[in-house]
Amino acid sequence: MKGHQVTIKDIARALNISKSTVSRALTGHANVNEETRKKVLEMAISTDYQKNIIATNLIKGRSKTIGIIVPDFSSSFFPSIIVEVQQIAKQKDYLLLIMQSNESYETEVANAKLLLGHQVDGLLVSISQETLNFDHFKIFDRKNIPIVFFNRVCDEMMVPKVLVDDYEGAFSATEHLIKIGKKRIAHLAGPRSLSISKKRLNGYMDALKQDNYGVDEDLIIECDLSPDKVKIYINHLLKIKNPPDAIFCINDPSAIQAIQIIESMGLKIPEDIAVVGFSNDFASELIGLTTVAQPVKDIGCTAAQLLFDQIESDKKKAIIKQLKTNLIIRSSTVKSLNCNRVK
C-alpha cells in the first residue's frame, strides 16, 4: 500500500474487516477486540497511515483551522504577530494557515479564495496597500465565517478590528523632532488607500500646526512603500533647494533605508538630518533608529482572541480595540545616547 495516501478502506481491505472496525480501533473505541486493534495499529504504523484530521473535523461541523493574510514579510512586524496568533491557535487545538499578499490586491483575493476553499473557521486580515474593494472578504461575512482585521483595516465592514493609535504615535514622533530643534520636518507617507497612512499624516500635520510650524507640501511625499520608490523619494528630498533637517517615515523599513542613503551622501545623523520610523522593527535597535513602537504581542493576542471569541460563541460583535504606542528615542535623533548604528 505504500506509494499513495493510505486510507481506512485500504487497511480494512488488507485485514478483511469492516471500515467501521478500523475506525473504532484507530480512535481507541472500547468495543474492539484487542487482537484486532493490535493488527490495525501495526498496519497503520507500517503503512504510514495519517488520519485525515480536516475531514474528521468537518464531520463535526468545524475545520479546526483559521487563516491569516498579511501584506508582507519585509520586516519583523507581521511575522511577530503571526507567532502570537499561532501560540493561541495551538492552545485552542487549531491549525493556522498563513498567506502573504505581497502588497497585491489580486494575490490577496486569491489568498482569500484559497482559505474559503479550505473551509477555515475564521480569518485574520491586514489588507494590502492596493486593496480598495472588499468583496472577497464580505463573502466570509455572508457565510457567517468570523473575520477580524488588524493594523490595516477595512472601515466599511462592521467586524472586529485591532488598531494602534497611529495618529497619536505620529504626533509624538513629530513633536519630538520639534523639541530637539528641527525646523524643516519631512514626512515620507504611505499610500492614502491605507487608513494608517491617513492617520499618521494627520498626526504629523497637527503636531506642526500646534507648534506654529507651517505645513510645507513639498516636504510630504506619498509612496507605495516599495524599496525602489523609497530610495527615489529620499534622494529627491535631500536634493531639493531647501532640504529637510528631519524625516518622519511611515515605517521602519523606509526609515532604515533613509538612514543608509543619508549616510552614503556624507551627511551626519542626527546633526544634519534626524530620522524617525514607526513600528520598532528588530533591526531598529541595531541601527539606532528612533521609532514609534507598536505593541506587537498585544496586537496578535488581541486579534486572535477576538476571532476565537466569535468562533466559540457564534456571535458577531463589531468590537474595535485601539492599543497605545510608545516613542523610543535613539541616536538617529539624539546623538548623546551614543547608540552606534550598523553601517
N, C-alpha and C positions, 0 to 999 in steps of 0.2 A: 504493500500500500504506500510505500514511500515514493516521493516524487510529486505528490499532489496533496492538497489540503484534506487531511483525514477527517471524516465526519462520523457521527454516531451511527449512521446507516452502515458505513464501512465496517465498523467494529462489530455491529450486530450480525452482519452477513458472515464475517470471518468466524465468529464464535457460535453461529447458528442459534442466536437468541433474539428476542424482540428488542426493538429500539427503546421501548419504554423501560425495559430491564436495564439496558446500558445506561440510560439517562439517570435512573434511580441509583445505580452503582456509582456513577461519577459524582453525584450530588450528595452522597452519604446517606441515602434513604435507608431506613431500618429494615424495610420489607424486601431484602435481597439476600439470597443465600451467600454465605461467606466465601465459599469456593468460587462462586460466580463472580462475586465482587473482586476477588483477587485476580482472576483471569482478565476481567475488564480493565482493571488498573494497570496490570502488567502490559497489556496490549496498548493501552493509551500511552504509556511511557515509551515503549519500544517503537511506536509509530509516530511519535512527536505530535500526538493529538493536542489541539488547542481549542478550548471552549470558545464558541462564538458569543462573547460577552455582550456585544451590541444587540445581536438578535434576541438573546435571552432577556435583556433589559427592556427591549421594545415590546415583548410579550407582556411585560409587567406595566407597560404604559410610559416608560422613560428610557432614554438612550444612555443616561448617566454620563453624558458628555456636555460640555459647554464650549463655546468658541470665543476667540478674541481676535479682533482685527486691529492692527496698528499700522501707522503710515511708514515707519522706517526703523532701522536698527543702527542709524549712523551715530548715535550717542548712547549713553548708558540709561537714559531716561525710560524708554519703553521696555527694554529688557529687564530693568529693575522692577517695573510694575508687574511684568509677566511672572517674575519669580514669586512675588507676593500672592498673586492670583492663584498660581499653581499650588502653593502651600495650602491655601484654603480649600481649593478643589480636592486636593488629596485627603484632607481631613474629612471632607464630605463624601469620599469614595467616588469622586468624579474624575473623568479624563478631561484634559484641556487640549483643544485643537487650536494651534497658533497659526495665524495668517498675517502676511505683510502686504500692504497695498503698494508700497514703494512710491507713495505720493501720486498714485494714478487712480483716477475715477473708474476707468474700465477694469483695472485689476481688482479694485475694491468690490465692484459689482460681481465679478467672477468669484471672489472670495466668499461673498455673502451667499451666492447661489450654491456653492460647494458645501457650505456649512448647513444650509437649509436642506440639501440633499442628504446630509448625514443625520438629519433629524435631531440637531442639538436641542437641549432642554432650555438653553438660554444663550445670550450673546452679549459680549462686551465690545465696545467700539470706540476708537478715536479716529475721526474721519481724515481723509486725505485733503491736501490743500486744493485739489481740483474739484472736490465734491460740492455741487450746488443742487443736485437732485437727490432726493432721499427715498425714492420709490422702492429701491432694493431693501431698505430697512423697514419700510412701512408694511412690507409683506409679513415680516416676523410679527409685527404688532397685530395685524389682521388674523394671524394664525394663533394668537394668544401665546406666542413664544416670548418670554421676558427679554427685554433689551435694556442695557444701561450704557449711556455714553459717558466718557471721561476725557478730561483735558480739552480735546477738540470735540465740540458737541453739536447736535442738531437742535436748533432753537425751536423749530416748528413741530417737533414731536413731543407729546406730553408723556414722557417717560422719565425714569430717574436719571440724574446727571451728577457727576462728581467733578467739581471745578476747584481751582485755586483763585485767590483774589488777584487776578492779573493786573487790574487797574492799580491797586494799592502797591503791588510789587514794583511796577514800572514807575509809579510816583516816587517811591522811596529811593529807587536807583537814581532817578534824575535829580532829586533833591540832594542826594549825597554828592553828586558831581557839582552841583551849585555851591554847596557848603565848602568844598575843597578849592573853590575859586575858579572853576571853569566857566568860560563866558559863551563859547560857541559849541553847544552840545548837539551833535548829530544823532539821528535815530535811524538805524537800519531796521526797517519794519518788515513784517511778513505780509503775505497776500491778504487783501481785505476780505476775501471769501471766508477767512477764519475769524471767529469771534474773539479768539485770544489776541490776534493781531490788532483788532479794533480797540480792545480794552487796554492793551499795553501802549498803543499810540495815544489814546486819550489820557492815560496816566502821565505819560511823558509831557504832553502839551499842557495839561493842567498844572503840573509842577513848575513849568516855565512861567506860566501866566501868574501863578501865585507869588512868585518872586520878581514880578515885573520884567521878566525877560520876554522879548518878542519871539513869536514862533516864525522861524525862517523856513519857508517851504523848500528852499534849496538844500537844507540840511536833513530833509526827510526823504528817504528812498524806500519804496516798497519793492520787494523782490520775492522770487519763488523759492528762496532758501537753498537752491542748488549751489554747490561749492563754486562752480564756474561763474554764476551770476554774482555771488557774494564777492568774489575776487574783483570782478569788473567794477562793482559799485564802490567798494572800499577804495580802490585805486582812483576812481572818479572823485570821491570826497576829499582825498588827500591832495588832489591836483587843482581844485578849484581856486579862484583868486584869493578868497579869504577862507582858508580851510578850517575845519573844526579843531578844537583843543580837547574834545572828548567825544566818544561814540558810545551810545547805549544800543546794544544789539538785541534783536528779538529772541535769540537763544545762544547757548554756549558754543555750539559748533561754529556759528558765524563770528562770535567774539574771538574765539581762538584763532580762526583764520585771519581776522583783522589784525590781531597782535603779530602774527607771522609776517604779514605784509608791511605793517608799520615798521617793524624792526629791520626788515630787508631794505627799507628805504633810508636807513641810518637815523631814524627818529628815536627819541628816548621816551620810554613809558615809565611813569606817568607824566614826566616833566613836560614833554612836547604834546603828548596826547594821552588821555586816560581812556580806559576801555572797561565797560561793564556788560556782563552777559545775563542770561536768565535760565535757570534750572538747576545749577550746581552739579554738572556732569562730573564723573570720576576724574576726568583729565583737568578739570578746572583748578583743583588744589595744586596739582603738579606744576601747572603753568602760572600759578599766582594770579588767577583771574577773580576779580571782584564780581560777585554774581548774586542774583536773587534765587535763593534755594527754595525748591518746592518739596513738600513732604511726600516724597515718592512712596514710601512704605504705606502711609495713610491713604494715599490715592488708590493704590492697588487693593488694600484690605477693604476700604470702604466700598469701592465699586463691586468687588466680589461678594461682599456681604449683602449689599442691596440686591444683587442678582439672585442669590440663594434665598433671600427672604421672600422674593416673588415666586421662585420655583417651588418652595416648600409650602407657601400659603395659597398659591394660585390667585393672589390678589394683586392688582395693578395699583401702584402708588407713584405719582409723578413727583418724587422727592428730589430736591436739589440740595446737595451738600457742597458748601463752599469752605475750603480749607485755607489757612493763613500761610503766607510766605515769610521768608526771613532773609534780610540782606546780609551777606557775608563779605566783609571788606578785606581785600588782599592787596598785593603790591601793584596790581595794574591800575590802581587809583591812589594808593597811599604808599609812597616809597619807603617810609620809615618802618614799615612792617618787615622789611628785609626778607621777603619771600622770593627766592630765586626762581626765575622761570626757566623751563627746559627749552633750549633752543635747538 
